Every structure is written in structure tokens, then in C-alpha cells.
Amino acid sequence: MFSNIYPNFHKGRILKREMLESLRDYPRQLADLYFQPYSDGIVAGTDVRVEAEQLVVGCGIVKHGGRLYTLEEEQQVPYSATGKETVLKIRFHAAEEQSDYTVYDAELVLDEEAAGGSELELGRFKLKEGAKLRSEYQSFVDFATEFNTWNMIHAAYAGVGQRSVHPALMRYFATQLLSRGSTNPYDIAFAMQCMSQEAVDRELILHYIGTRLGMGYKPYDNGQIHKYLGRILDDVQGGNRRGPDLRPGGPRRMIVE
């Protein structure tokens, strides 16, 4: 049955272990239940701020192995120019049994390897010597600029059932789409979803791309998703803003890669 049990602390009553355990366990149980449908990845926060000599990772929540981890204070990660692709990751360690606790720990690391099974990517960059790393973008395509640019396209963002795409990327896309004056009903509906949700469902993104570009549903990775969303913005910029012909047998456009 459903329940909400709260211990009564009254003068003269015996303080029982079960009463304290209920207070201890309730927040953890509530969080686990709420985020149970989510995949592993970034659940909230952990935004990365680029500074002159360090990356600053903000407070947040991530999920790994079905378990929630919290970062309660900002963390600084020094970086340097190597000219090679460098990935900022969360690396999870095996559980450590202590006398009073079981500790599930993780650390922030920078290296040149893609995130493995016990890691989650927060972003990547390739910085040339003497250049400055930036996180201000001139266009949607600029998110994928190879050198000297913070790249969040491949960040492991949690979603319902499967990982999604970083919300900052999707909000930028939606803002560009609406500002260019698209009247396509698919564009407007999808942009509203991007602006109103923390993480857009990956299935919705894939179906939108397939329908909007007439290519059908395909399980694209994050890099391909970014490329095709950029193509949609180019399509709108080029003046193709009318809504699709939804009549049975209406004309269809085919894109050949």
C-alpha cells in the first residue's frame, strides 16, 4: 500500500533506532524512486564553466550503475594546451567498505581517452598552444568547432529510458529555430518542447529529425543529431519555412546523402 510514515518525537517517549532510520532512509528512497526511469548520465546541474586555466564543474547530480551521486560544491580541474582531444570525465570507483559507511566515490579527470564503462563524459576540447579555450558560440554549428572550443555535444546527459542530448544545446537550437521565423508546425512544436523541458526525450529528437528531413527514424548518435539539427536550421535560413504537406499522397522531399 502507499504510505507516508513520519516518526513522532515527543517528550517522555523512547527514541528508537527505527525512528532515526526512517529519517535517514526517506530522502534517499524518494530520490531513487523519482529518478528510477532515468538512464545513467547527468541528471541535473554539473554545468562546466571555462576559465583561463581551469574548468569549473558546478554542483549537480549524476546517475551511474543505477545509483545517484551528488556534487555539493564546485570543483576546479586545471587544464593545459596539448593540441590533442581531451575529455573531461567523471570516473567512478568500486565501493569502499568502512566501519560506519559504504562509500561510492567518483572523481573528475581529464585524459585523451573516450569515456569507458565506469566513466561519464561532461565535455571535450582540443586546445592549441597559445590559444584560449572558449565556451561562447557564434552559431549552432560552432558547437562542433574542432579547436579551442568547449564541446558539450557528447556529454552523457540522462534521459527517460536512454540518454538524451545536453539541454543547453537543445535550447540553443530552439532559440535559433524560432528567431529565424519558421512556420513549420513540426519546428514550432519541437522548439516548445526544447524550451520547456530540462532534457528532451531522445526518441522525440530522432523522430523529429526523421520527419522534418524526410529520412525516417534512425538511431543517430549525438554527433549525427547535431549535424542534422544544423541542417534543419540551414533549411529554415534558406527560406523553406512553409509547413509540410500533410495530405495523403502529398509531395515528399527526398534527401540523398
NORKACOR-V346664 format. One record per residue. N is the residue number from 0. RES is the residue in one small letter. SS is DSSP state (2 for helix, 1 for strand, 0 for the rest). NEAR is the number of other C-alpha atoms within 8 Angstrom. Layout:
((N & RES & SS & NEAR) (N & RES & SS & NEAR))
This chain:
((0 & m & 0 & 2) (1 & f & 0 & 3) (2 & s & 0 & 4) (3 & n & 0 & 4) (4 & i & 0 & 5) (5 & y & 0 & 6) (6 & p & 0 & 7) (7 & n & 0 & 4) (8 & f & 0 & 6) (9 & h & 0 & 5) (10 & k & 0 & 4) (11 & g & 0 & 4) (12 & r & 0 & 6) (13 & i & 0 & 4) (14 & l & 0 & 6) (15 & k & 0 & 6) (16 & r & 2 & 6) (17 & e & 2 & 6) (18 & m & 2 & 9) (19 & l & 2 & 8) (20 & e & 2 & 8) (21 & s & 2 & 11) (22 & l & 2 & 10) (23 & r & 2 & 8) (24 & d & 2 & 8) (25 & y & 2 & 8) (26 & p & 2 & 8) (27 & r & 2 & 8) (28 & q & 2 & 8) (29 & l & 2 & 8) (30 & a & 2 & 8) (31 & d & 2 & 10) (32 & l & 2 & 7) (33 & y & 2 & 7) (34 & f & 0 & 7) (35 & q & 0 & 7) (36 & p & 0 & 7) (37 & y & 1 & 10) (38 & s & 0 & 12) (39 & d & 0 & 15) (40 & g & 1 & 13) (41 & i & 1 & 12) (42 & v & 1 & 11) (43 & a & 1 & 7) (44 & g & 1 & 9) (45 & t & 0 & 11) (46 & d & 0 & 8) (47 & v & 1 & 9) (48 & r & 1 & 9) (49 & v & 1 & 11) (50 & e & 0 & 7) (51 & a & 0 & 6) (52 & e & 0 & 7) (53 & q & 1 & 10) (54 & l & 1 & 12) (55 & v & 1 & 12) (56 & v & 1 & 12) (57 & g & 0 & 13) (58 & c & 0 & 12) (59 & g & 1 & 12) (60 & i & 1 & 13) (61 & v & 1 & 13) (62 & k & 1 & 14) (63 & h & 1 & 9) (64 & g & 0 & 5) (65 & g & 0 & 8) (66 & r & 1 & 7) (67 & l & 1 & 9) (68 & y & 1 & 8) (69 & t & 1 & 8) (70 & l & 1 & 10) (71 & e & 0 & 6) (72 & e & 0 & 6) (73 & e & 0 & 9) (74 & q & 1 & 7) (75 & q & 1 & 8) (76 & v & 1 & 11) (77 & p & 1 & 7) (78 & y & 0 & 8) (79 & s & 0 & 6) (80 & a & 0 & 10) (81 & t & 0 & 8) (82 & g & 0 & 8) (83 & k & 0 & 7) (84 & e & 1 & 9) (85 & t & 1 & 11) (86 & v & 1 & 15) (87 & l & 1 & 12) (88 & k & 1 & 13) (89 & i & 1 & 12) (90 & r & 1 & 11) (91 & f & 1 & 10) (92 & h & 0 & 8) (93 & a & 0 & 6) (94 & a & 0 & 8) (95 & e & 1 & 7) (96 & e & 1 & 7) (97 & q & 0 & 7) (98 & s & 0 & 4) (99 & d & 0 & 4) (100 & y & 0 & 6) (101 & t & 1 & 8) (102 & v & 1 & 8) (103 & y & 0 & 9) (104 & d & 0 & 8) (105 & a & 1 & 8) (106 & e & 1 & 7) (107 & l & 1 & 9) (108 & v & 1 & 9) (109 & l & 1 & 10) (110 & d & 1 & 7) (111 & e & 0 & 8) (112 & e & 0 & 6) (113 & a & 0 & 6) (114 & a & 0 & 10) (115 & g & 0 & 6) (116 & g & 0 & 4) (117 & s & 0 & 8) (118 & e & 1 & 10) (119 & l & 1 & 12) (120 & e & 1 & 14) (121 & l & 1 & 13) (122 & g & 1 & 13) (123 & r & 1 & 13) (124 & f & 1 & 13) (125 & k & 1 & 14) (126 & l & 0 & 16) (127 & k & 0 & 10) (128 & e & 0 & 7) (129 & g & 0 & 5) (130 & a & 0 & 8) (131 & k & 0 & 7) (132 & l & 0 & 10) (133 & r & 1 & 8) (134 & s & 0 & 8) (135 & e & 0 & 4) (136 & y & 0 & 7) (137 & q & 0 & 5) (138 & s & 0 & 6) (139 & f & 0 & 10) (140 & v & 2 & 9) (141 & d & 2 & 8) (142 & f & 2 & 12) (143 & a & 2 & 8) (144 & t & 0 & 9) (145 & e & 0 & 7) (146 & f & 0 & 8) (147 & n & 0 & 13) (148 & t & 1 & 14) (149 & w & 0 & 12) (150 & n & 1 & 11) (151 & m & 0 & 11) (152 & i & 0 & 13) (153 & h & 0 & 12) (154 & a & 0 & 11) (155 & a & 0 & 14) (156 & y & 1 & 13) (157 & a & 0 & 16) (158 & g & 0 & 16) (159 & v & 1 & 9) (160 & g & 0 & 7) (161 & q & 0 & 10) (162 & r & 0 & 13) (163 & s & 1 & 12) (164 & v & 0 & 15) (165 & h & 0 & 12) (166 & p & 2 & 11) (167 & a & 2 & 6) (168 & l & 2 & 10) (169 & m & 2 & 12) (170 & r & 2 & 11) (171 & y & 2 & 9) (172 & f & 2 & 11) (173 & a & 2 & 13) (174 & t & 2 & 9) (175 & q & 2 & 10) (176 & l & 2 & 13) (177 & l & 2 & 10) (178 & s & 2 & 7) (179 & r & 0 & 8) (180 & g & 0 & 8) (181 & s & 0 & 12) (182 & t & 0 & 9) (183 & n & 0 & 10) (184 & p & 2 & 8) (185 & y & 2 & 9) (186 & d & 2 & 10) (187 & i & 2 & 11) (188 & a & 2 & 8) (189 & f & 2 & 10) (190 & a & 2 & 14) (191 & m & 2 & 9) (192 & q & 2 & 9) (193 & c & 2 & 14) (194 & m & 2 & 9) (195 & s & 2 & 6) (196 & q & 0 & 8) (197 & e & 0 & 6) (198 & a & 0 & 12) (199 & v & 0 & 14) (200 & d & 0 & 9) (201 & r & 2 & 11) (202 & e & 2 & 6) (203 & l & 2 & 8) (204 & i & 2 & 10) (205 & l & 2 & 13) (206 & h & 2 & 11) (207 & y & 2 & 10) (208 & i & 2 & 15) (209 & g & 2 & 12) (210 & t & 2 & 10) (211 & r & 2 & 9) (212 & l & 2 & 11) (213 & g & 0 & 11) (214 & m & 0 & 10) (215 & g & 0 & 9) (216 & y & 0 & 9) (217 & k & 0 & 7) (218 & p & 0 & 5) (219 & y & 0 & 8) (220 & d & 0 & 6) (221 & n & 2 & 9) (222 & g & 2 & 9) (223 & q & 2 & 8) (224 & i & 2 & 12) (225 & h & 2 & 10) (226 & k & 2 & 9) (227 & y & 2 & 9) (228 & l & 2 & 10) (229 & g & 2 & 10) (230 & r & 2 & 8) (231 & i & 2 & 10) (232 & l & 2 & 10) (233 & d & 2 & 8) (234 & d & 2 & 10) (235 & v & 2 & 13) (236 & q & 2 & 8) (237 & g & 0 & 6) (238 & g & 0 & 6) (239 & n & 0 & 7) (240 & r & 0 & 10) (241 & r & 0 & 7) (242 & g & 0 & 8) (243 & p & 0 & 6) (244 & d & 0 & 7) (245 & l & 0 & 5) (246 & r & 0 & 5) (247 & p & 0 & 4) (248 & g & 0 & 4) (249 & g & 0 & 7) (250 & p & 0 & 5) (251 & r & 0 & 6) (252 & r & 0 & 6) (253 & m & 0 & 7) (254 & i & 0 & 7) (255 & v & 0 & 3) (256 & e & 0 & 2))
